Amino acid sequence: MHYQIYAQLRAEIKDGLWIGHRDFPGEVELADRFDVSVITSRRALERLAAEGWIDRGRGRRTVATVRPETTPLKVPVETFPTGRLRPFSYMVLSRKIGTAPAEACLALGAAPGSDLWLCSRLRSFEGRRHSVTLNVQHAAVGGRHSLSSLRQMPMPLILRQAGYRLARLTRRVAVSMPTPHVAAHLGITLNDPTLVFTFTIGDDKHTVIEWVRIYVHPNEPNPCETMNLETGSWRTDVAM
């Protein structure tokens, strides 16, 4: 259990969720948060400290010492896909205003550590758990979405119905170990590598409307993509 706590806090630190905060949880707070003993929470903090993720000492608050990389990513810009969307079903796991990942803050023009609208959803396809998504938008955008629409519709359609002209996106693909949150909802272990898609979606004026991170279940097949060599754009028959 101490490893799960360690992994969750490490993921939060890597995401920049503790930038500028002086209230990093101590042993007792972590024990209450995860419903474990103080001994277990202490082991998690000791490992984080030993690896340089946090700085802690007697008589002072623990602080996160590792800051995420916030250098802008150089990725190709593509035409926003307009093909058929997969018939996903959605379960809203959380929606709130909270500290966003540093990469999302950068994409949306906010300072690392800023509070933005966050929505996490479990997507299922043909009865199987497909992916966990994290959608990040400015509060003025995300705050307009109803819970019913989030439970039924893909985000591009929600945004279009709200009047946003989605025109372009950037995409990055990587492989990562899942966070405890993702692993729990996909039904996998913390040691199962997952394919991670990161998108920024903008309008026809190149204003970024949304940042999205998608953890895909490791058993899911990857979509087949085709590149148009004349235009330099990619197309996928099945939209992510």
C-alpha positions in Angstrom: 0.0 0.0 0.0 2.8 2.4 0.7 4.0 2.0 -2.9 0.5 3.0 -4.2 0.6 6.2 -2.1 4.2 6.9 -3.2 3.2 6.4 -6.9 0.1 8.7 -6.6 2.1 11.5 -5.0 4.9 11.1 -7.4 2.4 11.4 -10.3 0.9 14.5 -8.8 4.4 16.1 -8.4 5.4 15.2 -12.0 2.1 16.8 -13.2 3.0 20.0 -11.4 0.0 19.8 -9.0 2.1 20.9 -6.0 3.8 23.9 -7.6 3.5 26.9 -5.3 1.7 25.0 -2.6 2.9 24.9 1.0 0.4 22.3 2.2 1.9 19.1 1.0 0.4 16.4 3.2 2.3 15.0 6.2 2.1 11.5 7.6 -1.1 11.9 9.5 -2.9 13.7 6.6 -1.8 10.9 4.2 -2.9 8.2 6.6 -6.4 9.9 6.7 -6.5 10.4 3.0 -5.7 6.8 2.0 -7.2 5.2 5.2 -3.9 3.5 6.2 -1.6 3.6 9.2 0.9 6.4 9.9 3.7 3.8 9.5 2.5 3.1 5.9 2.2 6.8 5.0 5.6 7.5 6.5 7.3 4.8 4.3 5.8 6.5 1.2 7.1 9.9 2.3 10.5 8.5 3.1 10.8 7.0 -0.4 9.8 10.2 -2.0 12.4 12.1 0.1 15.1 9.5 -0.6 14.5 9.9 -4.4 14.5 13.7 -4.2 10.8 14.3 -4.9 10.1 16.1 -1.7 12.0 17.9 1.1 10.9 17.1 4.6 12.3 17.6 8.1 11.3 17.7 11.7 9.4 20.9 12.6 8.7 22.1 9.1 6.2 21.5 6.3 7.0 19.0 3.6 7.4 20.6 0.1 7.7 19.2 -3.4 11.1 19.9 -4.8 10.8 18.5 -8.4 9.3 20.8 -11.0 7.9 19.4 -14.2 9.4 20.2 -17.6 7.4 23.1 -19.1 9.4 23.7 -22.3 6.9 24.0 -25.2 6.6 20.8 -27.2 7.4 20.8 -30.9 4.8 18.7 -32.5 3.1 18.7 -35.9 -0.1 20.6 -36.3 -2.9 18.8 -38.1 -6.4 19.4 -39.3 -9.0 18.4 -36.6 -10.5 15.0 -37.5 -14.1 15.2 -38.7 -14.6 11.5 -39.3 -17.0 9.2 -37.5 -16.6 9.2 -33.7 -16.5 5.9 -31.9 -19.6 5.1 -30.0 -18.2 5.4 -26.5 -20.2 5.3 -23.3 -19.0 7.6 -20.6 -18.7 7.6 -16.8 -17.8 10.9 -15.2 -15.2 10.2 -12.5 -14.7 13.7 -11.4 -15.2 17.3 -12.5 -13.9 20.3 -10.6 -11.9 23.5 -10.6 -8.4 22.5 -9.4 -4.7 22.6 -10.0 -4.0 21.4 -13.5 -1.0 19.6 -14.9 1.8 22.0 -15.8 1.7 20.9 -19.4 -2.0 21.8 -19.6 -1.4 25.2 -18.0 1.3 26.0 -20.5 -0.9 24.9 -23.4 -3.8 27.1 -22.2 -1.6 30.1 -21.5 -1.8 29.8 -17.7 1.0 29.8 -15.2 2.1 26.4 -13.9 0.1 25.6 -10.8 -3.0 27.4 -12.0 -6.5 26.3 -11.2 -8.5 25.2 -14.3 -11.6 23.1 -15.1 -10.7 19.4 -14.9 -12.9 16.5 -16.0 -11.9 12.9 -15.8 -14.1 10.3 -17.6 -13.9 6.5 -18.1 -14.7 5.6 -21.7 -16.1 2.2 -22.5 -16.4 0.6 -25.9 -18.6 -2.3 -26.7 -18.9 -3.1 -23.0 -15.2 -3.0 -22.2 -13.2 -0.3 -20.4 -11.3 1.5 -23.1 -9.6 4.6 -21.7 -9.5 7.2 -18.9 -9.5 10.8 -20.1 -8.5 14.1 -18.4 -10.0 17.1 -20.2 -8.6 20.5 -19.1 -10.2 23.8 -20.0 -10.5 27.3 -18.7 -13.3 27.6 -16.1 -15.3 29.9 -18.4 -15.4 27.1 -21.0 -15.7 23.9 -18.9 -18.1 25.4 -16.4 -20.7 25.6 -19.2 -20.9 21.8 -19.7 -23.8 20.0 -18.1 -23.3 16.7 -16.3 -25.8 15.1 -18.6 -23.8 16.0 -21.7 -20.6 14.8 -20.1 -22.2 11.5 -19.5 -23.4 11.1 -23.1 -21.3 13.0 -25.6 -17.7 13.2 -26.9 -16.0 16.4 -25.9 -15.5 17.8 -29.4 -19.3 17.6 -29.9 -19.9 19.3 -26.6 -17.6 22.1 -27.5 -19.1 22.5 -31.0 -22.6 22.7 -29.6 -21.3 25.3 -27.2 -20.3 27.4 -30.2 -16.6 26.8 -30.4 -15.1 26.4 -33.9 -12.7 23.5 -33.5 -10.2 23.6 -36.3 -6.7 22.3 -35.4 -5.0 20.0 -32.9 -1.5 18.9 -31.9 -0.9 15.4 -30.8 1.8 13.5 -28.9 1.9 9.8 -28.2 4.0 8.2 -25.4 4.1 5.1 -23.2 3.7 5.4 -19.5 2.9 3.5 -16.4 -0.6 4.3 -15.2 -1.4 6.4 -12.1 -3.3 4.6 -9.3 -6.4 6.5 -10.4 -6.1 5.3 -14.0 -5.1 1.7 -13.0 -8.1 1.4 -10.7 -10.7 2.4 -13.3 -9.1 0.5 -16.2 -8.8 -2.6 -14.0 -5.0 -2.9 -14.6 -2.0 -2.9 -12.4 0.5 -0.1 -11.8 3.1 -2.1 -13.7 1.1 -2.3 -16.9 2.5 0.1 -19.6 -0.3 2.2 -21.2 -0.4 4.2 -24.4 -0.9 7.8 -23.6 -2.3 10.4 -26.1 -1.9 14.1 -25.3 -3.9 16.6 -27.4 -4.2 20.3 -27.6 -7.3 21.4 -29.5 -7.7 24.9 -30.9 -10.0 27.1 -33.0 -9.5 28.6 -36.4 -7.8 31.6 -34.8 -5.1 29.3 -33.2 -6.5 29.8 -29.7 -6.2 26.7 -27.6 -9.6 25.6 -26.2 -8.7 22.4 -24.5 -5.8 20.1 -23.4 -6.6 16.4 -23.2 -4.7 13.4 -21.8 -5.9 9.9 -22.6 -4.7 6.7 -21.0 -5.7 3.7 -23.2 -6.2 0.2 -21.9 -3.1 -1.9 -22.8 -5.3 -4.5 -24.4 -6.9 -2.1 -26.9 -5.7 -2.2 -30.5 -4.1 1.0 -31.9 -6.0 2.8 -34.6 -4.6 2.7 -38.1 -3.4 6.1 -39.4 -2.7 7.4 -42.9 -0.6 10.4 -43.8 -1.4 12.5 -46.8 2.1 13.2 -48.3 0.7 16.2 -50.3 -0.7 18.1 -47.3 1.4 16.6 -44.5 -1.8 15.8 -42.5 -2.7 12.6 -40.8 -6.0 10.8 -40.8 -7.3 8.0 -38.6 -10.4 6.0 -39.5 -11.3 5.8 -35.9 -11.1 9.0 -33.9 -9.5 8.8 -30.5 
